[in-house]
């Protein structure tokens, strides 16, 4: 039927090796197919197929087997051989003018199914590749964050300062500063300083008043001023004592035996750069396929 094309293909394909016996057996099977003896053709091709070494003869044998099964109404076996043929040569082109409409129709149907399956496999492969790429990127980012955190930790120096309850008994926010509460310590220090100054000032005012000589007609007015100075001193002093006592109690209640401080330190300039671990870059794969009537170039990254 198309034995001349097969012979030419065998001659031009350097990778094809075929013995004279294989080619003769193939011709006998093809002759049976051309004569319409499909059962005989099937027997010959099924017996011949396992021993063939030439890819061209293997593909042609599967083609004739599938066509013969179509003529005998065995669709399942015909589909199987068409599928094997298209899987071995995804660019196979059927000489539709050499076969019946039923053979051509089934071949097209199986070709569409195989093409759909191939596209689905390619899509799944791309999805898996994309998933691996995302995982690699996420792993690299996590590693980079981890190394940045290690570098930050290397730049931090933790200093521990032992605290004393005796110092926490002092006023003016000393205990708060020792407990690591500078805001509260500043507030107490300012408040108690103002109250202490007010207490000293009102005490000095009172002492100055009682040392004065007062005329009898000014005694009443003097007594009022003396009482104001005395009461003011008592009030201010009492408030100072209350605030100071509250500060001491707060420092004792929230006493911290040790205070940890984090200080920054510079790393030496001669340290090696921290680089995230990752998969080494892979060079692109170059594949060139040459065959009968087809050539493909694929570059994979």
Backbone bond lengths (Angstrom), bond angles and torsions (degrees), N, CA, C in turn:
res aa  C-N    CA-C-N  psi(-1)  N-CA   C-N-CA  omega(-1)  CA-C   N-CA-C  phi
1 X - - - 1.464 - - 1.515 111.13 -
2 X 1.357 117.69 -58.77 1.464 121.68 177.45 1.507 109.86 -132.24
3 X 1.324 115.92 34.02 1.460 119.94 -174.40 1.518 111.49 -66.35
4 X 1.348 117.00 -29.80 1.464 119.56 178.74 1.519 110.29 -62.39
5 X 1.343 116.99 -42.86 1.462 120.39 177.66 1.508 111.79 -63.80
6 X 1.319 117.18 -36.77 1.463 120.62 178.96 1.511 110.57 -65.36
7 X 1.338 116.85 -43.23 1.462 120.89 -179.23 1.520 110.46 -63.95
8 X 1.338 117.09 -43.29 1.451 120.21 177.98 1.526 110.70 -61.13
9 X 1.348 115.56 -42.17 1.461 119.21 178.41 1.512 111.99 -61.57
10 X 1.305 117.17 -40.38 1.463 120.27 178.88 1.520 111.55 -65.86
11 X 1.316 116.43 -32.50 1.457 119.76 -178.51 1.529 112.08 -74.29
12 X 1.341 116.45 -36.38 1.466 119.30 -175.69 1.515 112.39 -89.34
13 X 1.290 117.87 -14.16 1.469 120.06 179.98 1.508 109.33 -90.78
14 X 1.348 118.85 106.90 1.466 120.56 -175.88 1.511 112.90 -67.10
15 X 1.345 118.07 -24.78 1.465 120.20 -177.10 1.518 112.45 -84.06
16 X 1.347 118.03 -5.54 1.459 120.91 -176.29 1.520 109.64 -92.84
17 X 1.305 114.98 128.20 1.447 121.04 175.19 1.531 107.92 -122.48
18 X 1.288 116.59 125.32 1.452 120.33 -177.32 1.530 108.30 -140.04
19 X 1.289 113.62 135.97 1.457 118.22 178.21 1.516 109.79 -86.46
20 X 1.313 114.14 161.75 1.468 118.81 179.02 1.521 110.46 -63.47
21 X 1.330 116.36 -33.95 1.463 119.42 179.86 1.517 111.73 -66.47
22 X 1.339 117.82 -41.77 1.462 120.81 178.20 1.521 110.82 -61.96
23 X 1.324 115.73 -45.09 1.462 119.08 -178.99 1.533 111.28 -64.64
24 X 1.334 116.81 -38.50 1.468 120.28 178.85 1.522 110.53 -66.39
25 X 1.336 117.59 -44.40 1.468 120.20 178.53 1.526 110.29 -62.32
26 X 1.323 117.02 -38.88 1.454 119.73 177.73 1.530 110.75 -62.83
27 X 1.349 117.07 -40.34 1.460 120.73 179.46 1.524 111.30 -63.61
28 X 1.341 117.06 -40.23 1.467 120.29 178.85 1.535 110.17 -62.52
29 X 1.352 116.58 -43.66 1.458 119.79 -179.44 1.523 110.62 -66.92
30 X 1.346 116.98 -40.50 1.452 119.64 179.35 1.521 111.11 -65.75
31 X 1.338 116.41 -36.92 1.466 120.23 178.58 1.518 110.25 -62.29
32 X 1.330 116.99 -40.67 1.471 120.08 177.85 1.522 110.63 -62.99
33 X 1.335 117.06 -39.14 1.465 119.66 178.01 1.519 110.59 -65.32
34 X 1.350 117.12 -44.75 1.464 120.23 -179.14 1.523 111.02 -63.17
35 X 1.345 116.91 -30.99 1.464 120.48 179.53 1.520 112.07 -78.86
36 X 1.312 118.37 -3.81 1.459 121.34 179.84 1.511 113.85 84.67
37 X 1.329 116.01 6.03 1.464 119.44 177.82 1.538 107.32 -89.29
38 X 1.332 114.62 79.32 1.470 119.81 -171.95 1.521 113.09 -69.89
39 X 1.323 117.17 -33.04 1.469 118.85 178.26 1.523 110.16 -66.45
40 X 1.332 116.70 -43.72 1.459 120.05 177.02 1.532 110.32 -62.81
41 X 1.333 116.84 -41.81 1.461 119.99 179.22 1.527 111.01 -62.15
42 X 1.339 115.65 -41.40 1.471 118.90 179.59 1.515 110.53 -63.36
43 X 1.327 117.14 -43.86 1.470 119.96 -179.47 1.529 110.46 -60.63
44 X 1.345 115.99 -44.39 1.462 119.60 -177.40 1.543 110.80 -67.69
45 X 1.346 116.22 -45.71 1.469 118.61 -178.41 1.534 111.39 -67.42
46 X 1.346 118.48 -39.13 1.468 120.83 178.92 1.522 110.81 -64.61
47 X 1.332 117.22 -37.01 1.462 120.45 178.24 1.524 111.57 -73.49
48 X 1.319 115.96 -32.87 1.457 120.75 -177.11 1.523 112.79 -79.20
49 X 1.314 117.80 -36.56 1.468 122.51 -170.25 1.527 114.13 -56.11
50 X 1.349 120.50 -45.14 1.480 118.87 -177.48 1.518 114.51 -63.37
51 X 1.356 117.28 -24.17 1.463 119.57 -175.63 1.515 113.64 -97.33
52 X 1.318 118.25 -3.98 1.460 120.54 -177.78 1.523 111.25 -72.66
53 X 1.329 115.97 143.35 1.463 122.02 176.56 1.517 111.61 -114.85
54 X 1.306 117.98 -17.00 1.455 121.57 179.92 1.525 110.05 -84.76
55 X 1.337 116.23 126.00 1.456 119.98 179.54 1.522 111.38 -62.90
56 X 1.311 116.82 -35.75 1.461 119.42 -179.98 1.518 110.81 -64.80
57 X 1.332 117.09 -45.93 1.469 119.88 179.17 1.531 111.03 -66.18
58 X 1.326 116.56 -34.88 1.471 119.16 178.66 1.523 109.94 -63.59
59 X 1.343 117.06 -46.38 1.464 119.91 179.71 1.519 111.89 -64.46
60 X 1.350 116.77 -42.69 1.461 118.85 179.75 1.524 111.20 -66.00
61 X 1.324 117.02 -36.76 1.468 119.99 179.35 1.525 110.43 -65.56
62 X 1.331 117.13 -41.66 1.468 119.67 177.89 1.531 110.39 -64.72
63 X 1.315 116.55 -37.11 1.463 119.77 178.70 1.529 110.77 -62.38
64 X 1.333 117.19 -48.05 1.453 119.49 -179.49 1.522 111.74 -68.19
65 X 1.318 116.95 -36.01 1.457 119.64 176.49 1.524 110.76 -61.05
66 X 1.336 116.18 -47.23 1.460 119.58 179.56 1.521 110.98 -61.37
67 X 1.338 116.02 -43.58 1.466 119.12 -179.85 1.529 110.60 -63.90
68 X 1.343 117.29 -41.18 1.460 119.67 179.82 1.525 111.05 -64.40
69 X 1.323 117.01 -40.35 1.476 119.56 177.78 1.527 111.04 -65.15
70 X 1.312 117.64 -34.51 1.466 119.80 175.81 1.517 110.36 -60.12
71 X 1.350 116.43 -45.23 1.456 120.14 -178.64 1.531 111.93 -66.53
72 X 1.324 116.94 -27.14 1.463 119.92 178.20 1.528 111.80 -90.36
73 X 1.316 117.07 0.10 1.463 120.66 176.78 1.512 114.56 81.73
74 X 1.321 117.67 11.76 1.479 120.83 179.39 1.537 107.54 -93.67
75 X 1.311 115.95 84.50 1.465 121.26 -175.09 1.530 111.96 -66.42
76 X 1.320 116.97 -38.26 1.468 119.89 -175.74 1.518 111.39 -62.51
77 X 1.351 116.91 -46.99 1.463 119.45 179.56 1.530 111.08 -68.61
78 X 1.313 116.24 -35.72 1.460 118.88 177.63 1.526 110.45 -62.95
79 X 1.328 117.34 -45.10 1.465 120.56 178.03 1.520 111.01 -61.30
80 X 1.336 116.82 -40.30 1.463 119.66 -178.64 1.519 111.15 -61.46
81 X 1.334 117.84 -44.15 1.462 119.94 -178.65 1.531 111.38 -71.99
82 X 1.329 117.40 -37.75 1.469 118.90 174.60 1.526 110.65 -61.12
83 X 1.323 116.13 -40.68 1.459 120.38 -178.41 1.533 110.62 -65.98
84 X 1.342 116.71 -43.75 1.467 119.73 177.82 1.516 110.81 -63.08
85 X 1.318 116.24 -38.12 1.460 120.50 178.62 1.524 111.16 -62.49
86 X 1.316 117.15 -47.26 1.461 121.08 -177.73 1.530 112.11 -72.05
87 X 1.314 116.53 -28.11 1.465 118.45 176.54 1.525 111.07 -71.25
88 X 1.322 116.97 -34.12 1.467 120.02 179.00 1.522 112.14 -78.74
89 X 1.327 116.36 -26.42 1.464 120.66 179.16 1.524 107.31 -143.96
90 X 1.326 116.25 92.75 1.462 120.51 -175.01 1.521 112.81 -69.31
91 X 1.329 117.32 -15.04 1.459 120.64 178.59 1.534 112.60 -103.50
92 X 1.306 115.99 17.09 1.465 119.46 -178.06 1.527 110.21 -62.38
93 X 1.335 115.06 135.14 1.469 122.14 179.34 1.519 108.87 -115.25
94 X 1.311 115.90 124.74 1.461 121.41 -179.74 1.526 110.18 -83.24
95 X 1.352 115.37 132.78 1.461 119.60 173.26 1.527 107.65 -78.52
96 X 1.327 114.25 86.38 1.466 119.64 -169.93 1.521 112.70 -62.13
97 X 1.338 118.15 -26.07 1.462 119.91 -178.96 1.522 112.34 -72.37
98 X 1.339 117.43 -12.57 1.459 120.40 -179.39 1.520 113.15 -94.10
99 X 1.330 117.63 -7.83 1.457 120.42 -174.98 1.523 110.32 -125.54
100 X 1.321 114.06 162.90 1.463 120.11 -177.73 1.523 110.66 -72.70
101 X 1.319 114.88 166.27 1.457 120.24 -179.18 1.525 111.21 -63.57
102 X 1.346 117.11 -35.67 1.463 120.09 179.64 1.525 110.96 -64.63
103 X 1.342 117.09 -40.79 1.461 121.25 178.79 1.520 110.07 -66.13
104 X 1.322 116.58 -45.87 1.465 120.92 -179.66 1.524 110.73 -61.42
105 X 1.349 116.45 -43.59 1.464 120.35 -178.56 1.526 111.46 -62.05
106 X 1.344 116.70 -46.02 1.465 119.09 -179.49 1.526 110.72 -67.67
107 X 1.326 116.78 -37.61 1.470 119.11 178.14 1.523 110.61 -60.74
108 X 1.315 117.13 -45.39 1.466 120.29 179.35 1.525 111.06 -61.55
109 X 1.324 115.75 -41.10 1.468 119.34 -179.30 1.520 111.07 -63.26
110 X 1.344 115.95 -46.62 1.468 119.60 179.46 1.521 110.45 -66.66
111 X 1.351 117.26 -38.13 1.465 120.34 178.53 1.527 110.94 -60.76
112 X 1.335 116.51 -41.37 1.467 119.72 178.51 1.525 110.69 -65.02
113 X 1.343 116.51 -40.06 1.468 119.31 178.75 1.523 111.24 -64.62
114 X 1.330 116.18 -44.97 1.469 120.00 -179.97 1.522 110.31 -63.78
115 X 1.332 116.45 -39.73 1.460 120.16 178.62 1.521 111.14 -63.80
116 X 1.334 115.70 -41.65 1.462 119.72 177.84 1.524 110.92 -63.67
117 X 1.332 116.13 -42.95 1.469 119.71 178.18 1.529 110.50 -63.31
118 X 1.335 116.67 -39.36 1.458 119.96 179.65 1.523 111.13 -66.20
119 X 1.333 116.21 -42.02 1.472 118.46 177.14 1.521 111.04 -63.10
120 X 1.356 115.77 -38.48 1.464 119.37 178.85 1.530 110.70 -65.07
121 X 1.340 116.32 -41.29 1.466 119.47 177.89 1.521 111.23 -64.91
122 X 1.329 115.58 -40.98 1.467 118.60 178.32 1.524 110.85 -63.58
123 X 1.337 115.48 -39.92 1.459 119.37 178.97 1.522 110.83 -64.38
124 X 1.333 116.48 -43.88 1.466 119.87 178.09 1.525 110.98 -64.03
125 X 1.339 115.71 -38.73 1.468 118.63 178.85 1.518 110.76 -64.56
126 X 1.344 116.37 -41.23 1.470 118.90 178.06 1.519 110.98 -64.98
127 X 1.349 115.91 -38.22 1.464 118.69 178.73 1.522 110.79 -64.75
128 X 1.328 116.68 -43.21 1.463 119.17 178.20 1.517 111.39 -64.21
129 X 1.347 116.21 -40.16 1.457 119.58 178.47 1.526 110.80 -64.22
130 X 1.344 115.56 -41.33 1.465 119.06 178.52 1.521 110.99 -65.58
131 X 1.339 116.22 -39.03 1.464 119.70 178.12 1.523 110.44 -64.14
132 X 1.333 116.91 -41.97 1.469 119.50 177.71 1.519 110.92 -64.49
133 X 1.347 116.01 -37.82 1.460 118.86 179.08 1.526 110.91 -65.65
134 X 1.355 115.71 -41.97 1.469 118.32 178.30 1.521 111.24 -63.61
135 X 1.335 116.20 -41.56 1.460 119.24 179.03 1.531 110.95 -63.18
136 X 1.333 115.50 -39.94 1.469 118.74 178.85 1.523 111.16 -64.58
137 X 1.339 116.03 -40.60 1.469 119.37 179.06 1.524 110.49 -66.12
138 X 1.360 116.13 -44.37 1.460 119.44 179.06 1.526 111.05 -62.36
139 X 1.337 116.86 -40.86 1.464 119.68 178.41 1.521 110.53 -64.39
140 X 1.346 117.17 -39.92 1.453 120.44 179.19 1.529 110.85 -64.99
141 X 1.362 115.98 -41.20 1.468 119.13 179.95 1.522 110.95 -66.30
142 X 1.354 116.27 -41.44 1.470 118.76 177.47 1.515 111.29 -62.40
143 X 1.345 115.44 -40.70 1.465 118.82 179.31 1.517 110.81 -65.29
144 X 1.333 115.29 -39.39 1.472 118.65 179.69 1.524 110.83 -66.28
145 X 1.344 116.82 -42.36 1.462 119.82 177.15 1.519 110.73 -62.25
146 X 1.328 115.92 -40.16 1.469 119.51 179.38 1.527 110.81 -62.80
147 X 1.322 116.41 -42.60 1.463 118.87 -179.13 1.522 111.35 -70.89
148 X 1.328 116.27 -34.72 1.465 118.33 174.74 1.516 110.45 -64.04
149 X 1.342 116.35 -39.29 1.466 119.91 177.22 1.527 110.84 -65.30
150 X 1.339 116.82 -39.41 1.467 119.54 177.19 1.522 111.01 -63.59
151 X 1.331 115.39 -38.16 1.461 118.13 177.90 1.525 111.22 -66.48
152 X 1.341 116.10 -39.46 1.463 119.53 176.91 1.528 110.83 -62.62
153 X 1.348 115.42 -42.88 1.468 118.69 178.56 1.521 111.04 -63.59
154 X 1.356 116.15 -36.18 1.463 118.62 178.79 1.522 111.52 -67.18
155 X 1.335 116.45 -27.52 1.461 120.15 179.36 1.530 112.38 -82.35
156 X 1.329 117.43 -11.36 1.462 120.83 -177.74 1.524 110.87 -97.46
157 X 1.298 115.94 134.59 1.464 122.71 176.87 1.523 108.02 -119.39
158 X 1.323 115.86 119.42 1.462 120.96 -178.23 1.536 108.70 -93.82
159 X 1.332 115.54 120.86 1.467 122.09 179.75 1.520 108.11 -111.86
160 X 1.319 116.52 127.84 1.465 121.38 -178.93 1.526 109.22 -108.22
161 X 1.322 114.62 124.58 1.471 120.69 -178.28 1.528 109.27 -113.58
162 X 1.333 115.43 123.72 1.468 120.07 -179.46 1.531 110.11 -73.66
163 X 1.318 116.00 134.78 1.465 122.13 -178.12 1.528 110.48 -97.58
164 X 1.335 115.65 164.64 1.463 121.56 -178.70 1.518 109.59 -132.82
165 X 1.331 116.02 131.82 1.469 119.70 176.99 1.529 111.59 -69.23
166 X 1.336 115.64 -27.91 1.462 118.24 177.56 1.521 111.84 -62.89
167 X 1.333 116.52 -42.44 1.460 119.60 177.47 1.522 111.47 -67.72
168 X 1.342 116.15 -28.38 1.466 119.49 179.39 1.520 111.98 -70.88
169 X 1.358 117.76 -10.38 1.472 120.90 177.34 1.536 111.64 -83.88
170 X 1.304 117.72 -10.02 1.464 120.23 -177.91 1.525 110.49 -79.46
171 X 1.338 116.83 146.42 1.476 120.25 177.88 1.519 111.43 -79.26
172 X 1.331 114.63 -164.37 1.448 123.17 178.31 1.540 112.85 59.97
173 X 1.337 117.87 30.52 1.464 122.19 173.51 1.504 115.46 74.67
174 X 1.350 117.37 13.60 1.465 119.17 -179.50 1.528 110.47 -60.46
175 X 1.339 117.52 -46.32 1.465 121.04 -179.92 1.526 112.28 -61.70
176 X 1.334 116.29 -35.96 1.466 119.18 179.41 1.531 111.04 -67.77
177 X 1.323 116.03 -42.14 1.467 118.44 176.97 1.525 110.85 -61.78
178 X 1.315 117.61 -40.07 1.460 121.20 -179.73 1.531 111.90 -68.74
179 X 1.328 116.37 -27.18 1.469 120.83 179.01 1.530 112.50 -87.43
180 X 1.334 116.54 3.09 1.450 119.10 179.12 1.512 113.65 79.38
181 X 1.350 117.00 31.00 1.467 121.96 177.14 1.523 108.96 -120.45
182 X 1.319 117.66 71.75 1.474 119.95 -174.23 1.523 112.95 -65.31
183 X 1.333 118.06 -33.81 1.465 119.57 -179.95 1.511 111.99 -62.49
184 X 1.333 115.78 -48.88 1.461 119.86 178.61 1.528 110.89 -66.77
185 X 1.339 116.10 -36.43 1.460 119.50 179.00 1.524 111.73 -63.00
186 X 1.337 117.03 -42.47 1.473 119.86 178.30 1.520 110.62 -64.55
187 X 1.333 117.12 -41.15 1.461 120.01 179.21 1.515 112.49 -61.27
188 X 1.336 116.26 -45.26 1.466 120.02 178.81 1.523 111.21 -66.77
189 X 1.339 116.17 -40.67 1.465 118.84 -178.89 1.525 110.98 -61.93
190 X 1.330 117.14 -44.19 1.468 120.12 -179.49 1.526 110.69 -67.60
191 X 1.334 116.53 -45.83 1.473 120.31 -177.80 1.521 111.29 -62.96
192 X 1.313 116.85 -47.71 1.461 120.25 -178.33 1.529 111.18 -68.09
193 X 1.321 116.61 -32.78 1.471 118.56 177.64 1.527 110.85 -66.21
194 X 1.338 115.87 -42.81 1.472 119.53 178.06 1.517 110.25 -63.51
195 X 1.338 116.85 -43.82 1.474 119.86 -179.84 1.527 111.25 -66.53
196 X 1.323 117.15 -39.19 1.467 120.15 178.31 1.527 110.99 -63.96
197 X 1.329 114.46 -42.51 1.466 118.02 177.70 1.519 110.56 -63.91
198 X 1.328 117.76 -40.20 1.461 120.94 177.89 1.517 111.41 -64.75
199 X 1.346 116.66 -38.90 1.461 119.96 178.95 1.530 111.13 -64.21
200 X 1.339 116.04 -44.21 1.473 119.52 179.03 1.523 110.54 -65.08
201 X 1.332 115.59 -40.53 1.475 118.91 -178.03 1.523 110.85 -66.10
202 X 1.315 117.87 -44.86 1.478 119.87 -179.13 1.528 110.18 -69.22
203 X 1.348 117.73 -34.68 1.488 120.09 176.00 1.522 109.73 -63.97
204 X 1.336 116.30 -45.44 1.472 118.89 179.62 1.520 110.98 -64.36
205 X 1.324 118.34 -37.62 1.469 121.82 177.87 1.530 110.49 -62.89
206 X 1.364 113.53 -43.34 1.460 117.58 -179.30 1.528 110.80 -66.01
207 X 1.349 116.62 -43.07 1.453 119.44 179.99 1.543 110.72 -64.00
208 X 1.294 116.23 -35.10 1.464 119.24 179.50 1.525 110.70 -68.76
209 X 1.333 116.47 -38.00 1.458 120.18 -179.21 1.531 111.42 -66.08
210 X 1.306 116.24 -45.14 1.479 117.58 -175.14 1.538 111.59 -72.83
211 X 1.277 117.55 -10.91 1.473 119.96 177.05 1.519 112.72 -91.84
212 X 1.316 116.76 0.45 1.451 120.47 -177.93 1.538 110.76 -88.34
213 X 1.340 115.32 149.42 1.474 121.43 172.79 1.513 107.55 -90.85
214 X 1.338 115.04 128.96 1.469 120.10 -173.31 1.533 108.40 -119.74
215 X 1.300 114.79 133.93 1.476 120.32 176.04 1.520 108.74 -70.05
216 X 1.342 116.17 153.61 1.469 118.94 -177.98 1.524 113.30 -58.46
217 X 1.336 116.20 -36.17 1.459 116.89 -177.29 1.539 112.83 -76.27
218 X 1.358 116.74 -9.38 1.466 119.83 179.62 1.531 111.39 -107.53
219 X 1.340 116.49 6.39 1.455 120.40 -175.93 1.520 112.03 -61.95
220 X 1.287 118.30 -41.04 1.471 120.20 -177.45 1.529 111.16 -64.82
221 X 1.313 115.08 -44.97 1.466 118.65 179.95 1.529 110.96 -66.03
222 X 1.343 115.31 -36.33 1.468 119.31 178.35 1.517 111.36 -66.19
223 X 1.290 116.03 -42.51 1.469 119.38 179.90 1.535 111.45 -60.75
224 X 1.303 116.57 -36.99 1.485 119.07 178.17 1.533 110.65 -64.91
225 X 1.340 117.02 -43.02 1.462 119.60 -179.65 1.520 111.22 -67.08
226 X 1.351 114.55 -39.08 1.474 118.34 179.31 1.518 111.03 -63.85
227 X 1.318 116.40 -40.95 1.471 119.95 179.18 1.526 111.05 -66.09
228 X 1.314 116.73 -40.04 1.489 119.85 179.10 1.532 110.06 -63.30
229 X 1.327 115.73 -43.44 1.465 118.88 -179.69 1.521 110.91 -64.71
230 X 1.353 115.69 -43.55 1.463 119.62 -178.79 1.519 111.51 -64.77
231 X 1.323 116.39 -46.55 1.474 119.67 -179.02 1.520 110.47 -65.82
232 X 1.314 116.75 -41.14 1.473 119.87 178.83 1.514 110.49 -60.04
233 X 1.342 115.69 -43.46 1.470 118.44 179.05 1.517 111.29 -63.61
234 X 1.323 116.32 -41.76 1.464 119.35 179.80 1.540 111.65 -63.90
235 X 1.339 115.07 -42.86 1.481 118.58 -178.90 1.521 110.85 -65.73
236 X 1.323 115.48 -48.67 1.468 118.67 -177.66 1.518 110.46 -63.62
237 X 1.325 116.40 -42.87 1.465 119.99 179.07 1.526 110.95 -63.76
238 X 1.339 116.24 -40.73 1.462 119.52 178.56 1.520 112.14 -64.06
239 X 1.328 116.51 -42.27 1.477 119.59 178.34 1.522 110.26 -64.13
240 X 1.355 116.06 -41.62 1.462 119.67 177.68 1.525 111.00 -58.96
241 X 1.335 115.78 -46.63 1.460 119.85 -179.78 1.528 110.99 -61.75
242 X 1.351 116.81 -40.41 1.470 120.46 -179.04 1.523 110.93 -66.19
243 X 1.327 116.12 -44.24 1.465 118.98 179.86 1.520 111.23 -65.73
244 X 1.343 116.00 -42.88 1.459 119.67 179.35 1.521 110.92 -62.79
245 X 1.356 117.00 -42.39 1.461 120.58 178.75 1.529 111.08 -64.29
246 X 1.328 116.63 -40.86 1.465 120.27 178.58 1.527 110.56 -62.92
247 X 1.333 116.51 -40.32 1.464 119.55 178.78 1.510 111.84 -64.94
248 X 1.339 116.71 -40.60 1.468 120.41 179.10 1.525 110.49 -65.85
249 X 1.337 116.48 -44.32 1.470 119.54 178.81 1.535 111.15 -61.76
250 X 1.332 115.54 -42.78 1.472 118.49 179.80 1.518 110.48 -62.58
251 X 1.324 117.66 -40.40 1.461 120.99 179.67 1.518 111.41 -66.39
252 X 1.345 117.74 -35.51 1.454 120.37 179.10 1.538 111.64 -73.42
253 X 1.334 115.48 -39.24 1.474 118.88 -179.14 1.530 110.57 -66.67
254 X 1.315 116.75 -40.74 1.461 120.87 -177.26 1.529 111.08 -102.73
255 X 1.317 115.55 31.57 1.453 120.80 -176.93 1.535 110.91 -65.30
256 X 1.327 115.73 135.93 1.460 122.16 176.95 1.518 108.54 -115.99
257 X 1.327 117.38 117.73 1.474 119.37 -177.59 1.523 113.20 -59.55
258 X 1.345 115.86 -31.89 1.470 118.84 -179.98 1.519 108.24 -141.66
259 X 1.301 115.54 145.87 1.455 121.79 -179.03 1.524 108.41 -119.32
260 X 1.342 113.78 122.92 1.465 119.25 -178.97 1.527 109.36 -99.81
261 X 1.315 115.28 132.77 1.454 122.35 179.52 1.525 109.09 -124.01
262 X 1.307 115.32 140.19 1.468 121.82 178.22 1.528 108.48 -103.97
263 X 1.315 115.44 122.73 1.455 121.13 -179.60 1.521 109.64 -117.58
264 X 1.313 115.79 146.18 1.454 121.20 179.20 1.527 109.65 -85.78
265 X 1.320 114.50 143.74 1.449 119.88 174.64 1.528 108.59 -139.03
266 X 1.299 115.62 149.54 1.460 121.41 -177.85 1.522 109.89 -86.55
267 X 1.332 115.07 138.64 1.457 120.26 176.66 1.521 110.00 -83.86
268 X 1.331 117.55 150.96 1.479 119.41 177.68 1.521 110.89 -61.79
269 X 1.326 115.69 148.49 1.466 120.35 -178.19 1.518 112.55 -73.92
270 X 1.336 117.77 -17.28 1.459 119.85 -175.22 1.520 113.14 -91.92
271 X 1.352 117.68 10.03 1.464 119.30 177.30 1.518 109.91 -71.66
272 X 1.357 118.07 143.14 1.465 119.58 177.23 1.517 110.85 -67.20
273 X 1.323 115.82 152.08 1.455 120.58 179.06 1.520 109.85 -67.47
274 X 1.332 114.91 140.79 1.455 120.35 176.08 1.520 108.61 -83.82
275 X 1.309 115.52 115.75 1.459 119.82 179.92 1.518 108.52 -116.39
276 X 1.347 117.97 136.97 1.456 120.16 178.25 1.511 111.89 -67.80
277 X 1.337 114.57 141.29 1.451 119.10 175.43 1.513 109.82 -72.52
278 X 1.263 116.56 144.37 1.461 119.73 178.99 1.513 109.82 -165.42
279 X 1.291 115.85 175.93 1.433 120.70 179.62 1.523 108.39 -72.62
280 X 1.343 117.46 135.48 1.458 118.83 179.05 1.509 110.65 -65.15
281 X 1.319 113.64 149.84 1.453 118.80 -179.28 1.523 109.60 -62.65
282 X 1.312 116.88 137.96 1.449 122.15 -177.93 1.510 109.10 -107.14
283 X 1.320 115.21 133.14 1.454 119.21 179.76 1.520 109.55 -70.12
284 X 1.333 117.51 150.93 1.456 119.99 -179.46 1.518 111.13 -65.06
285 X 1.328 115.53 143.98 1.450 122.41 176.77 1.514 108.59 -90.26
286 X 1.314 116.44 131.80 1.452 121.59 179.98 1.510 108.08 -114.53
287 X 1.303 116.22 122.69 1.446 121.79 179.71 1.518 108.96 -123.87
288 X 1.321 116.00 132.36 1.454 121.68 176.54 1.508 107.52 -125.68
289 X 1.326 117.40 119.98 1.451 123.22 179.20 1.517 108.37 -110.52
290 X 1.306 116.19 125.88 1.451 121.76 177.40 1.512 108.28 -120.80
291 X 1.268 116.55 135.08 1.458 120.31 -179.79 1.503 109.95 -155.55
292 X 1.293 114.21 -173.00 1.447 119.53 -178.02 1.518 110.76 -68.12
293 X 1.305 116.61 115.19 1.450 121.51 174.63 1.510 114.96 72.10
294 X 1.332 119.79 9.62 1.463 120.77 -178.00 1.515 109.81 -151.38
295 X 1.310 115.43 147.79 1.469 122.10 176.27 1.501 108.21 -143.75
296 X 1.332 118.17 134.85 1.447 121.89 -179.15 1.512 109.32 -131.48
297 X 1.329 114.92 143.18 1.470 122.33 176.52 1.520 106.30 -126.01
298 X 1.322 116.48 124.01 1.451 120.13 -179.24 1.511 108.67 -132.35
299 X 1.326 115.92 131.49 1.467 122.96 175.50 1.512 106.98 -116.44
300 X 1.330 116.56 119.07 1.470 121.08 -178.53 1.515 109.32 -113.89
301 X 1.334 114.84 135.38 1.477 120.88 179.19 1.507 109.08 -105.11
